[in-house]
Amino acid sequence: MAGAVGGAAVLSGSGRGAQAHADPGPGHHHGHGPAPSDAPIPKTPPLEKFVDPLPTPETAVADTSAYPGADYYEFTMRPGTWQFHRDLGPADVWGYRAKNPDDRHRPIGMGYLGPTISVIKDQPTVVKYRTGCSAP
């Protein structure tokens, strides 16, 4: 697949509270300087399958007053945490939350992934994406 970027997650520790770390793939590493050739590779602890409920993203609510005749959605990317499995500790993640036109103090989203956009065929839709990243 042209242009595809891949990676893997590796876990350090075992059981509840294990930490997940992204593996950038062969020839790449985290940090500065050359990658250590003798660094131990953490083993994934055995995890029981199908023990957590499947998360269901909320559905974003369109703001129909922002662009008359169109559905408008505003998504902001924000850092958060997510527990991917009951036996693992929370992991740092980036996720999207949608602006809620009905209650500006309650954005729509789970903290990981993002809300679903439900659209109608031939109905104009405008989506604005914002980054919630702070400048270094």
C-alpha positions, 0 to 999 in steps of 0.5 A, spaced: 500 500 500 503 506 497 504 511 502 502 507 508 505 508 515 505 502 520 507 501 527 506 497 533 505 497 540 509 494 545 508 493 553 513 494 558 511 490 565 505 485 565 498 485 568 494 491 570 498 497 570 503 495 564 505 501 560 504 501 552 509 504 548 509 505 540 514 502 536 516 506 530 519 500 526 525 497 524 531 503 523 527 508 527 527 509 535 525 514 540 530 519 543 536 522 540 542 519 538 543 512 535 538 506 537 541 501 542 542 495 539 542 491 545 536 494 548 531 489 551 524 488 547 518 488 552 514 482 552 506 483 551 503 480 557 497 475 556 491 478 555 484 475 556 480 476 549 473 480 549 472 482 556 471 489 555 465 492 552 466 495 545 466 503 545 461 506 541 462 513 539 457 518 540 454 522 534 456 529 533 450 534 533 450 539 527 450 546 528 445 549 523 445 556 525 453 557 523 452 556 516 445 556 514 443 551 509 448 546 511 450 542 517 456 545 521 461 541 525 467 543 529 472 538 532 478 539 536 484 534 537 486 534 545 490 529 549 487 524 554 488 517 556 484 511 554 484 504 557 485 499 552 484 493 556 482 492 563 488 489 565 492 495 562 493 501 565 491 508 562 495 510 556 496 517 553 492 518 547 490 523 542 482 524 540 477 528 538 471 532 541 466 535 537 463 542 539 456 541 542 451 547 540 446 545 545 451 545 551 458 549 550 460 546 556 459 539 554 463 537 548 461 530 545 466 525 544 470 519 548 477 522 549 479 517 544 477 516 537 472 521 536 464 522 535 461 520 529 458 524 523 451 522 521 450 526 514 444 526 509 445 525 502 445 532 498 445 536 504 451 540 505 456 539 511 462 543 513 467 540 518 472 544 522 478 541 525 482 544 530 488 542 534 488 542 541 496 542 541 499 547 545 505 550 542 512 548 544 
